[in-house]
Amino acid sequence: MLRTPSLSPLAGALLLALSLPALAEPAAAATDLDAVRVYGQAQGYNVDATRTATKTTTPLRDVPQAVTIITEDLIDDQAMTSMADVVRYVPGVGMAQGEGHRDAPIFRGNVSTSDFFVDGIRDDVQYLRDLYNVEHIEVLKGANSMIFGRGGSGGVINRVTKQANWLAHDELELQFGSHGRRRGVADFGRPVSPTAAFRVVALYENSDTFRDHAEIERFGINPTFAMRFGENTTATFGYEYFRDDRTTDRGVPSYQLRPLAVDVETFFGDPELSFSDFESHAFTATVEHEFGNGMTLRNATRIASYDKFYQNVYPGAVTSDRQFLALQAYNSGTDRENFFNQTDLVKVFEGAVRHTVLVGAEIGRQETDNVRVSGVFPAAVSPCSPTRAVSNIDCVPVANPRRISPVSFAAATSPDNTGTADIASVYIQDQIEFSPQWQAIVGARWDRFALDYTNNRANNNTGQRLETGDDLFSPRVGLIYKPAEPVSIYASYSVAYTPRAGEQLNGLSFDNRAFAPEKFKNLEIGAKWDIRPDLSATAAAYRLDRTNVVVVSPSNALNSQLIDGQQTEGVELGIAGRVTEAWTVMGGYAYQEGYTLSTVNAGTPTAAIVDGQLAQLPHHSASLWNRYDINPMWGVALGAVYRDEVFATTSNTVVLPSFTRVDAAVYLTLSDSVRMQLNVENLFDKTYYASAHTNDNILPGAPRSVYLGVNLSF
């Protein structure tokens, strides 16, 4: 069992949410408002416009950037529950292992744990996100600092959440199946009056996984309330509580430069001492006002509190005779308080040349406490370290890779730091329509990022306070040519930065504080074609350069220096929408070449060699999902995902083999109120390796899995 607090009281809260329809029956006056009931039956994988990419509602074909949108219908059809499920059908984006406790997407060769946003506002703590309250997910590729601020180096993921909207929502989704899957989501909403509406979305899950002794327990609840003040002003308020408790699973080690061949269920380490507890509270408020004459003002605030603790006893290297395995351990805690406020003023100027001008500002503060404690084992000479006694490594037989020695956790010299980051930003953007054929987008953002940071372990644990400030200027330029209304050809240039504090605000040191931020430059050309109103195709070719990477000087280990880090080039193709009234598709293909430009940390587990391939960046990857509705009652689906072989890390030693995974589904609509579906993942029970964190932390893909879903509308 997980060593975490029980979620049983929280499960009761979900049951309360599920009972809201019955409790609300006396308030039948809501029917007097002619509310529209939404059952989610209409299928569609295509979205024709986005607000996130430009902060203005813009057709996707007029956005000079590669954007993939995962719709709620696709999420439902594939029974997606995680970000790893989402990126499977996003060309050019993969997912690293994240040590079994955090989302770690790979955008064009750049691994990130912080480039996540909720309704356009930063959500950057390391955890595993759920999709229970998601309306759709937008994946924007390339450097995105002009819109999102620091980071966004290779791309960002924005979750657009379900909000109160003066529609009636009465839905309960249940899912059961392989590996002890037990999950329920409720969605209930009502207009209270012509000027007020509410909606509550809730989740409870208590599941096992295909890995021995691994468990997941999740709870989330997200009420929102919307109000209209006159004809031109709308305010929306929301609160989300989310909790995720799970076994921290870092997979299997490697042997002879390949993943160790063992049963995919085998857990290495100690599942009793490997767990992650995450809890968050988030309050949001958004106010929009239309002045008329093409002018709109929008202000959004997000206040979020995150509490994260995880611990793991995890695999290391296997001895050359394949008899023994090294284990290591540590735990880590993060507490963060986020405050962000964004104000956007949009004005449309009509004339011979049409301008849509955005002027905006963002302020923010992030207060973070981080502490990490290493695991200590009884020191002894062992087959895993035959020449010396060590206390940070245990040794177990490969045939029985569970921890057998006691382990304690001691602070020693492990990281312990606190920091307060203050952010102030201003930005301006002009979307220019010169003619029906020619458009441009020109924008720039200035960010002031200041960090007050204390390393509590420095100076013999007396502490070392560091202060740093960066002025980040992020331009964005795009040119669009439309030879016909449904076709656009574009070219774009954008820049993004990551300050020395790192994406998790814990990387500042006395040695690196004076260095310029890491810089990312993205050059992209592409084409978008709306083949029909509900079917679109896209193509993009890009080059992404990463510079200003800090490394230890090869001539003096006491000094650091800046180097050019890496370069990625690639081509991405995508298609989404209805081929016919009965046939809906979602698919993509990516060809990517990514290389390190310098040698870093030679001879260490984090080594990168000059001209080495970037970690977990396949040359070829492809996906295609097809749903075909035979008649109004029955539908079927078939999908396939292919990934070329990749290196686990930039050391370019351990290889994860290529694989093709096939999924399928059957849909049955019994009535407007009852729908069922059966999803089969990994239909042919293919053995494959989904992701890695190091050369000895490799996560196997799940074997054949079958899930039954029931959707009830009231």
C-alpha positions in Angstrom: 0.0 0.0 0.0 1.1 3.6 -0.6 2.4 5.3 2.5 0.1 8.3 2.0 -3.0 9.7 3.6 -6.2 8.0 2.5 -8.4 9.8 0.0 -11.6 8.2 1.2 -13.0 11.5 2.6 -12.2 13.0 -0.7 -14.0 10.2 -2.5 -17.0 11.2 -0.4 -16.8 14.7 -1.8 -16.9 13.2 -5.3 -20.0 11.2 -4.4 -21.5 14.5 -3.2 -20.7 16.1 -6.6 -22.3 13.1 -8.4 -25.5 13.6 -6.3 -25.8 17.3 -7.2 -28.3 16.7 -10.0 -30.7 15.0 -7.6 -30.1 17.7 -5.0 -30.8 20.4 -7.6 -34.1 18.9 -8.8 -36.2 21.3 -6.8 -34.6 24.2 -8.6 -36.5 23.4 -11.7 -36.8 27.0 -12.5 -33.6 26.6 -14.5 -35.6 25.1 -17.3 -37.4 28.5 -17.6 -34.1 29.8 -19.1 -34.3 27.6 -22.2 -31.0 26.1 -21.3 -29.3 24.0 -23.9 -28.2 20.5 -22.7 -24.8 19.3 -23.9 -24.3 15.6 -24.1 -21.0 15.6 -26.0 -22.2 13.3 -28.8 -21.0 15.3 -31.8 -17.5 14.1 -32.8 -14.8 16.3 -34.1 -11.0 16.3 -34.0 -10.5 19.7 -35.7 -10.5 23.2 -34.3 -10.4 26.2 -36.6 -9.3 29.0 -34.2 -7.2 29.6 -31.1 -6.8 32.4 -28.6 -3.7 31.1 -26.9 -1.2 31.5 -29.7 -1.8 35.3 -30.2 -4.0 36.3 -27.2 -6.6 37.2 -29.8 -9.1 34.9 -31.4 -7.3 33.9 -34.6 -8.0 31.2 -37.2 -5.3 28.5 -37.0 -4.3 29.0 -40.6 -3.4 32.7 -39.8 -1.1 31.7 -36.9 2.5 31.5 -38.3 3.5 28.6 -36.0 3.0 24.9 -35.7 0.0 24.3 -33.4 -1.7 21.0 -32.6 -4.9 21.0 -30.7 -6.2 17.8 -29.0 -10.0 18.2 -28.7 -12.3 16.8 -26.0 -13.7 14.4 -28.5 -10.3 12.9 -29.2 -9.6 12.7 -25.5 -12.8 10.9 -24.9 -12.5 8.5 -27.9 -9.1 7.4 -26.8 -9.9 7.4 -23.1 -6.9 9.7 -22.5 -6.1 10.5 -18.8 -2.5 11.9 -18.9 -0.2 14.2 -20.8 1.7 11.2 -22.1 -1.5 10.1 -23.8 -1.9 13.6 -25.3 1.5 14.0 -26.9 1.3 10.5 -28.6 -0.7 12.2 -31.4 1.3 15.5 -31.5 4.0 15.5 -34.3 7.4 16.5 -33.0 6.6 16.2 -29.3 7.5 13.2 -27.1 7.5 12.5 -23.3 10.5 11.6 -21.1 10.0 9.5 -18.0 10.2 12.3 -15.4 11.3 9.9 -12.7 7.8 8.5 -12.5 6.3 11.6 -10.8 6.2 14.5 -13.3 5.3 15.4 -16.8 8.4 15.9 -18.9 7.5 16.6 -22.6 10.3 16.8 -25.2 9.7 19.8 -27.5 11.9 19.6 -30.6 14.7 18.0 -28.6 14.3 20.1 -25.4 13.0 18.4 -22.3 10.8 20.7 -20.1 9.0 20.2 -16.8 7.7 23.8 -16.5 6.3 24.9 -19.9 2.7 24.1 -18.8 -0.2 26.7 -18.7 -3.8 26.6 -17.6 -6.0 28.9 -19.6 -2.9 30.8 -20.6 -1.4 31.3 -17.1 1.7 29.5 -15.9 1.4 26.1 -14.1 5.0 25.1 -13.7 5.4 22.8 -10.7 6.5 19.2 -11.4 3.6 16.9 -11.2 1.5 14.5 -13.3 -1.5 16.4 -14.7 -5.0 14.9 -15.3 -7.4 15.7 -18.0 -10.7 15.4 -16.1 -11.5 19.1 -16.4 -10.0 19.8 -19.8 -12.1 21.2 -22.8 -9.1 20.9 -25.1 -5.3 21.0 -25.1 -3.2 23.3 -27.2 0.4 22.4 -28.0 2.4 25.3 -29.5 5.8 24.4 -30.9 8.9 26.6 -31.3 10.1 29.5 -29.0 7.0 31.1 -27.3 8.4 33.7 -24.9 6.6 36.6 -26.6 3.2 35.2 -25.5 4.2 33.2 -22.4 7.2 34.8 -20.9 10.4 33.0 -19.8 10.9 29.5 -21.0 8.7 28.1 -23.8 12.0 27.3 -25.5 10.9 24.4 -27.7 7.1 24.6 -27.1 4.4 24.9 -24.5 1.3 23.0 -23.5 -1.8 25.0 -22.6 -4.9 23.3 -21.0 -8.2 25.0 -21.7 -10.5 24.1 -18.9 -14.3 23.5 -18.7 -16.0 26.6 -17.5 -19.5 27.7 -16.5 -21.2 28.8 -19.7 -25.0 29.0 -19.4 -25.4 25.5 -20.8 -26.8 22.6 -18.9 -24.2 19.8 -18.2 -25.3 16.5 -16.7 -22.7 13.8 -17.3 -21.1 11.0 -15.5 -18.2 9.0 -17.0 -17.0 5.7 -15.5 -14.0 3.6 -16.5 -13.0 0.2 -15.5 -10.5 -2.3 -16.9 -7.0 -3.8 -16.9 -4.5 -3.3 -14.1 -7.2 -2.4 -11.7 -8.4 0.8 -13.5 -11.2 2.4 -11.5 -12.1 6.0 -12.4 -15.0 8.3 -12.4 -15.6 11.9 -13.6 -18.7 14.0 -13.1 -19.6 17.2 -14.9 -22.6 19.1 -13.7 -23.6 22.7 -14.6 -26.6 25.0 -14.7 -27.6 28.5 -15.5 -28.9 30.0 -12.3 -30.3 33.1 -14.0 -29.8 35.0 -17.2 -26.8 36.7 -15.5 -25.3 33.8 -13.5 -24.2 30.2 -14.1 -22.2 27.5 -12.3 -20.4 24.3 -13.2 -18.7 21.6 -11.2 -16.3 19.0 -12.6 -15.0 16.3 -10.3 -12.7 13.3 -10.5 -11.9 10.2 -8.4 -9.5 7.5 -9.4 -8.1 4.5 -7.4 -6.2 2.3 -9.8 -3.2 -0.1 -9.9 -0.8 -0.2 -12.8 0.8 -2.9 -14.9 3.9 -2.7 -12.7 4.1 -4.8 -9.6 3.0 -3.1 -6.4 2.4 0.3 -8.1 -0.8 2.3 -7.3 -2.4 5.6 -8.2 -5.0 7.5 -6.2 -6.3 10.8 -7.5 -9.0 13.3 -6.6 -9.9 16.6 -8.2 -12.8 19.1 -8.0 -13.1 22.2 -10.1 -16.2 24.5 -9.5 -16.5 27.6 -11.6 -19.1 30.5 -11.5 -19.8 33.0 -14.2 -21.6 36.3 -14.0 -22.7 38.9 -16.6 -22.7 42.5 -15.7 -24.7 44.2 -18.4 -24.3 43.2 -22.0 -20.6 43.9 -22.3 -18.9 42.5 -19.1 -18.4 38.9 -18.0 -16.6 37.6 -15.0 -15.6 34.0 -14.3 -14.4 32.7 -11.0 -12.9 29.2 -10.4 -11.3 27.1 -7.8 -9.5 23.7 -8.2 -8.3 21.3 -5.6 -6.3 18.4 -7.0 -4.4 15.6 -5.3 -2.3 12.8 -6.8 -0.8 10.0 -4.7 1.1 7.3 -6.5 4.0 4.9 -6.5 7.1 6.5 -7.9 8.3 4.1 -10.6 11.6 4.6 -12.5 11.5 1.5 -14.6 14.2 -0.9 -15.4 18.0 -0.6 -15.8 20.1 -1.3 -18.9 22.4 -4.1 -19.7 24.8 -4.3 -22.7 23.5 -1.0 -24.0 19.9 -2.1 -24.2 17.0 -2.2 -21.6 17.4 -5.2 -19.3 15.2 -8.0 -20.6 12.9 -8.8 -17.7 9.1 -9.2 -17.3 7.5 -5.7 -17.8 5.8 -6.0 -14.4 9.1 -6.3 -12.5 9.6 -3.4 -10.1 13.2 -2.5 -9.3 13.9 -0.9 -5.9 11.4 -0.6 -3.1 7.8 0.3 -3.9 7.0 0.8 -0.2 9.6 3.6 0.0 8.9 5.0 -3.5 5.9 7.3 -3.5 4.8 10.7 -4.6 2.3 13.0 -2.8 1.1 16.1 -4.6 -1.6 18.6 -3.6 -2.6 21.9 -5.1 -5.1 24.6 -4.6 -5.7 27.2 -7.3 -8.1 30.2 -7.5 -8.7 31.9 -10.8 -10.7 35.1 -11.7 -11.2 36.5 -15.2 -13.0 39.6 -16.2 -13.7 40.6 -19.8 -15.2 43.9 -21.0 -16.1 44.9 -24.6 -16.0 48.7 -25.1 -17.3 48.5 -28.7 -15.6 49.7 -31.8 -13.3 46.7 -31.8 -11.8 47.2 -28.3 -11.7 44.5 -25.6 -10.1 44.4 -22.2 -9.3 41.2 -20.4 -7.8 40.7 -16.9 -6.9 37.3 -15.5 -5.6 36.3 -12.1 -4.3 32.9 -10.9 -3.3 32.2 -7.3 -2.0 28.7 -6.8 -0.4 26.8 -3.9 1.5 23.6 -4.6 2.8 21.0 -2.1 4.9 18.2 -3.6 6.9 15.4 -1.9 8.4 12.3 -3.5 10.8 9.6 -2.6 12.3 6.8 -4.5 14.6 3.8 -4.2 15.6 3.3 -7.8 17.8 1.1 -10.1 21.4 1.9 -11.1 24.0 -0.1 -13.1 23.9 -3.9 -13.6 27.2 -5.7 -13.0 28.9 -7.1 -16.0 27.9 -10.7 -15.2 24.2 -9.7 -15.0 24.0 -11.0 -11.5 23.7 -7.9 -9.3 22.1 -4.5 -9.5 23.0 -1.2 -7.8 20.2 0.8 -6.0 20.2 4.4 -4.9 17.7 6.5 -3.0 16.7 10.1 -2.2 13.6 12.2 -1.4 12.7 15.7 -2.4 10.1 18.2 -1.4 8.8 21.4 -3.1 6.5 24.0 -1.8 5.5 26.8 -4.2 3.1 29.8 -4.0 2.3 31.3 -7.4 0.6 34.6 -8.1 0.1 35.9 -11.7 -2.0 38.6 -13.1 -2.4 39.4 -16.8 -4.0 42.4 -18.5 -4.7 42.4 -22.2 -6.1 45.3 -24.2 -7.0 44.5 -27.8 -8.1 47.1 -30.4 -9.0 46.4 -34.0 -8.3 49.3 -36.5 -10.2 49.0 -39.7 -9.0 50.5 -43.0 -7.2 49.7 -46.2 -4.7 47.9 -43.9 -6.4 46.2 -40.9 -4.5 46.1 -37.6 -5.4 44.0 -34.5 -3.2 45.5 -31.8 -2.5 43.8 -28.5 -1.0 45.7 -25.6 -0.5 43.8 -22.4 1.2 43.4 -19.0 1.9 40.6 -16.6 3.1 40.7 -13.0 3.9 37.6 -10.9 5.6 36.3 -7.8 6.7 32.8 -7.1 7.9 31.7 -3.6 9.6 28.3 -3.6 11.1 26.0 -0.9 13.1 23.0 -2.1 14.9 20.3 -0.1 16.5 17.1 -1.2 17.8 14.3 1.1 19.9 11.4 0.0 19.4 7.8 0.9 22.0 6.1 3.0 22.5 2.3 3.1 24.8 0.2 5.4 28.3 0.7 3.9 29.8 -2.6 2.8 32.0 -4.0 0.1 29.7 -5.7 -2.4 29.6 -7.0 -6.0 28.2 -3.6 -7.1 31.2 -1.7 -5.7 33.9 -4.3 -5.3 36.8 -1.9 -4.6 35.4 0.2 -1.8 32.7 0.5 0.7 30.0 3.0 -0.2 26.9 4.3 1.7 24.9 5.7 -1.1 24.6 2.4 -3.0 22.8 -0.8 -2.2 23.3 -4.0 -4.1 20.6 -6.6 -4.9 20.4 -9.6 -7.1 18.9 -9.0 -10.6 16.8 -12.1 -10.0 15.1 -10.5 -7.0 15.6 -6.7 -7.5 13.8 -5.6 -4.3 15.7 -3.7 -1.6 16.8 -6.0 1.2 19.0 -3.6 3.2 17.6 -0.8 5.5 17.8 2.7 4.2 17.8 6.0 6.0 17.6 9.5 4.7 20.2 12.0 5.8 20.6 15.7 4.8 24.4 15.7 4.4 25.2 18.0 1.4 21.9 17.5 -0.4 20.3 20.7 -1.9 18.2 22.9 0.4 17.2 26.3 -0.9 14.5 29.0 -0.9 13.8 31.6 -3.4 11.4 34.4 -4.4 11.0 35.3 -8.0 9.4 38.6 -9.0 8.3 38.9 -12.6 7.1 42.1 -14.5 6.4 42.0 -18.2 5.0 44.2 -20.9 4.3 43.2 -24.5 2.9 44.6 -27.7 1.7 42.8 -30.8 0.2 43.8 -34.2 -1.6 41.4 -36.5 -1.6 43.2 -39.8 -3.8 42.4 -42.8 -2.3 44.1 -45.8 -4.8 42.4 -48.2 -6.7 39.2 -48.5 -3.5 37.5 -49.6 -0.9 39.0 -47.2 -0.7 39.2 -43.4 2.0 39.7 -40.8 2.4 39.4 -37.1 5.0 41.5 -35.3 5.4 41.5 -31.5 7.9 41.9 -28.7 7.9 41.2 -25.0 10.1 42.6 -22.2 10.4 40.6 -19.0 12.2 41.6 -15.8 13.0 38.5 -13.9 14.5 39.0 -10.4 15.3 36.2 -8.0 16.3 36.4 -4.4 17.8 33.0 -3.6 19.3 31.4 -0.5 21.3 28.2 -0.6 20.8 26.9 2.9 23.6 24.3 2.5 26.3 26.7 1.5 29.1 28.1 3.8 28.9 25.1 6.2 25.1 25.2 6.4 25.1 28.9 7.4 23.5 29.9 4.1 24.5 31.9 1.1 22.2 34.5 -0.3 22.3 35.3 -4.0 20.4 37.9 -6.0 20.1 38.0 -9.8 18.1 40.0 -12.3 17.6 39.4 -16.0 16.0 41.7 -18.7 14.6 39.4 -21.4 13.6 40.8 -24.8 11.7 38.3 -26.8 10.7 39.3 -30.4 8.4 37.4 -32.7 7.9 38.1 -36.5 5.7 36.1 -38.9 4.7 36.6 -42.5 1.7 34.9 -44.0 0.8 34.5 -47.7 -2.7 33.1 -48.7 -2.9 32.2 -52.3 -6.5 31.1 -51.6 -8.7 31.7 -48.6 -8.4 28.2 -47.1 -4.6 28.0 -47.7 -1.7 29.8 -45.9 2.0 29.7 -46.3 4.1 31.3 -43.6 7.6 32.1 -42.3 8.4 33.0 -38.7 11.2 33.9 -36.3 11.0 33.9 -32.5 13.3 34.0 -29.5 12.9 32.5 -26.0 15.1 32.6 -22.8 15.6 30.5 -19.7 17.2 32.5 -16.8 20.1 31.0 -14.8 17.7 30.0 -12.0 16.5 27.2 -14.4 13.0 26.2 -15.2 12.3 25.1 -11.6 14.0 28.2 -10.0 16.5 26.1 -8.1 19.6 26.2 -10.3 21.2 29.5 -9.3 24.8 29.3 -7.9 27.6 31.6 -7.1 29.4 30.4 -10.3 26.6 30.8 -12.8 24.6 33.9 -11.5 26.5 36.4 -13.7 26.1 34.5 -17.0 23.5 35.5 -19.6 20.3 33.4 -19.8 20.1 30.4 -22.1 18.8 31.6 -25.5 16.6 29.7 -28.0 16.1 30.9 -31.6 13.4 29.3 -33.8 13.2 29.7 -37.5 10.1 28.1 -39.2 8.4 27.9 -42.5 5.1 26.1 -43.0 1.8 25.7 -44.8 -1.8 25.2 -43.5 -4.7 24.0 -45.6 -8.3 23.8 -44.6 -9.3 21.1 -47.0 -12.9 21.5 -45.9 -14.4 23.4 -43.0 -13.9 20.4 -40.7 -10.7 18.9 -42.1 -7.3 20.6 -42.0 -3.7 19.6 -43.0 -0.5 21.3 -41.8 3.2 21.2 -42.6 6.2 22.9 -41.0 10.0 22.9 -41.3 12.1 24.4 -38.5 15.5 25.0 -37.0 15.9 25.6 -33.3 19.2 26.7 -31.8 20.1 26.6 -28.2 23.0 28.8 -27.0 24.5 30.2 -23.8 24.8 26.9 -22.1 26.9 27.0 -18.9 29.5 24.2 -18.6 32.6 23.6 -16.5 35.7 24.9 -18.3 37.8 22.0 -19.6 41.0 24.0 -18.8 40.1 24.9 -15.2 37.5 22.9 -13.3 37.0 25.9 -10.9 35.7 28.1 -13.8 32.6 27.9 -16.0 32.1 29.1 -19.5 29.3 29.5 -22.1 29.0 27.3 -25.1 26.6 26.7 -28.0 24.5 23.8 -26.7 22.4 22.1 -29.4 20.6 22.4 -32.7 17.5 20.7 -33.9 16.0 20.7 -37.4 12.9 18.9 -38.5 9.8 18.6 -40.6 6.3 18.1 -39.1 3.1 17.0 -40.9 -0.4 16.9 -39.4 -4.0 16.2 -40.3 -7.1 16.4 -38.3 -10.9 16.4 -38.9 -13.6 14.6 -40.9 -12.6 12.9 -44.1 -16.3 12.0 -44.6 -19.4 12.4 -42.5 -18.6 8.9 -41.0 -14.8 8.9 -41.0 -12.7 11.1 -38.6 -8.9 11.2 -38.4 -6.1 12.6 -36.3 -2.5 12.0 -37.3 1.0 13.3 -37.7 4.5 12.6 -38.9 7.8 14.1 -37.8 11.4 13.9 -39.1 13.9 15.3 -36.6 17.7 15.7 -36.5 19.0 17.0 -33.2 22.7 17.3 -32.1 24.8 18.5 -29.3 27.4 21.1 -30.4 30.0 20.6 -27.6 31.2 18.0 -25.3 29.8 18.3 -21.7 30.6 16.3 -18.5 32.6 13.7 -20.4 32.8 10.4 -18.7 29.8 11.0 -16.4 26.2 9.7 -16.5 25.1 13.2 -17.8 27.7 13.3 -20.5 27.0 14.9 -23.9 29.4 14.4 -26.8 30.0 16.7 -29.6 27.8 15.9 -32.6 25.9 13.4 -30.4 22.2 12.8 -30.9 19.8 14.5 -28.5 18.2 12.2 -26.0 14.9 10.5 -26.9 14.6 12.4 -30.2 13.6 9.9 -32.9 14.5 10.6 -36.5 11.1 9.3 -37.6 7.8 9.2 -35.6 4.3 8.9 -36.8 0.7 8.4 -35.5 -2.7 8.0 -37.1 -6.1 7.5 -35.4 -9.2 6.7 -37.4 -12.8 6.6 -36.1 -15.5 5.3 -38.4 -19.2 5.5 -37.4 -21.0 2.6 -39.0 -24.4 4.0 -38.1 -25.8 6.2 -35.3 -25.5 3.4 -32.9 -22.1 1.7 -33.7 -18.7 3.1 -34.3 -15.2 1.6 -34.4 -11.7 3.0 -34.3 -8.1 1.9 -35.1 -4.9 3.8 -34.5 -1.2 3.2 -34.7 1.9 5.0 -33.2 5.4 4.5 -34.5 8.7 5.7 -33.0 12.2 5.2 -34.4 14.9 4.0 -32.0 16.4 6.7 -29.7 19.2 7.1 -27.3 18.2 7.2 -23.7 20.5 10.1 -22.9 23.0 12.4 -24.7 25.8 10.0 -23.8 24.6 8.1 -26.9 25.2 4.7 -25.4 22.0 3.0 -24.3 19.4 2.6 -27.1 15.6 2.3 -26.8 14.5 0.1 -29.8 11.9 1.3 -32.3 8.3 0.2 -32.0 4.9 0.3 -33.5 1.9 0.2 -31.1 -1.7 -0.4 -32.3 -4.8 0.7 -30.5 -8.5 0.0 -31.2 -11.9 1.0 -29.8 -15.6 0.1 -30.3 -18.4 2.7 -29.5 -22.0 1.9 -28.7 -24.7 4.6 -28.4 -27.7 3.1 -26.7 -29.6 6.4 -26.4 -29.0 10.1 -25.9 -28.4 9.3 -22.2 -26.2 6.1 -22.4 -23.1 5.6 -24.3 -20.4 2.9 -23.9 -17.0 2.3 -25.3 -14.3 -0.4 -25.2 -10.7 0.7 -25.7 -7.9 -1.7 -26.3 -4.4 -0.3 -26.0 -1.4 -2.2 -27.4 -3.7 -4.5 -29.3 -0.9 -6.9 -30.3 0.7 -6.9 -26.9 4.0 -5.4 -28.2 7.0 -5.2 -25.9 8.4 -1.7 -26.1 10.1 0.9 -24.0 8.2 4.2 -23.8 10.6 6.6 -22.2 13.7 7.1 -20.0 15.2 9.4 -17.4 18.8 8.0 -17.4 20.6 5.1 -19.0 19.4 2.9 -16.1 15.9 4.4 -15.6 13.9 3.1 -18.6 10.1 2.7 -18.4 8.5 -0.2 -20.3 5.4 0.4 -22.3 2.2 -1.1 -20.9 1.1 -4.6 -22.2 -2.3 -5.1 -23.8 -4.8 -3.2 -21.8 -8.6 -3.2 -22.1 -10.8 -0.5 -20.6 -14.6 -0.3 -20.5 -16.1 3.2 -20.4 -19.7 4.2 -19.6 -21.0 7.7 -20.2 -24.4 8.6 -18.6 -26.2 11.9 -19.3 -29.2 12.9 -17.2 
